[in-house]
Amino acid sequence: MRRGRYKYAVEVKSGKQTITLPIIEKHIKKSNKIRAKPMFVIGRNVKLTGKAKETAKKNKVRIEII
């Protein structure tokens, strides 16, 4: 996805699920391969583990809740 001058690698999660550290790391790795900023669009019922939140913040992963 392109927004302005930036390119984002977007992953969408919905339903009742938990995003774990390996999911975040895998998406960051894929984003780096295509030279895009990592981004998650998640539903209100999706949860993130503590380590996943920490890693996402450290690596500037954009997380939007819809």
N, C-alpha and C positions, 0 to 999 in steps of 0.2 A: 504494500500500500504506500502511496505517496501522500504526504501532507505537507504542503508548502515546499520547502527545499529538502525535506528529510524523507528518507526511505525507511519504512518500518516492516519488520517481519512480524505478522500478527498471528496469534494463536487464540482461538475462542474456546472457552470452557463454560459449560452450563450444567444445570441439574445439581444433584447433591454429590459432590466429589471433593477431594482434597488434593491440592497441588503440593507435591513434595519437592525436596531438593533436587533429585535426579531429573525431574521434569523441567525445572528452571534451568539447570545446567545444560541440558540437551538443547533447549530452545536458544540459549545464549550462543552455544557452539554453532548451531544452524544459522543464526543471525549473522554471526561474524563471517561465516563462509560467503554469504551473499552481500556483505558490507552494508547491513541494515541495522537499525536500532531495534532491540527486542521489545515486544509489546504483547500484553495479555489483555483480552476483553473477557471479563468474567461475569457470571450471573450472581445474584445476591446470595444464593445458597452454596456457592463455592468457597471453600476455606483454604487457607495457606498455612503450612506448618511454620513454626518459628524459624527454623533454619532456612526455609524457602524465602520467607519475608526478608531475612537478614541478607541473603545472597542477592535477592532481587534489588534491594536498596543499594547494596555495595556496587552492583554492576549496572545501575541506572536502568533497570527494566521498568518500562512504563506499564502500570496496571490500571485499567479503567473498569469500573463496576457499572453494569447497566441494569 
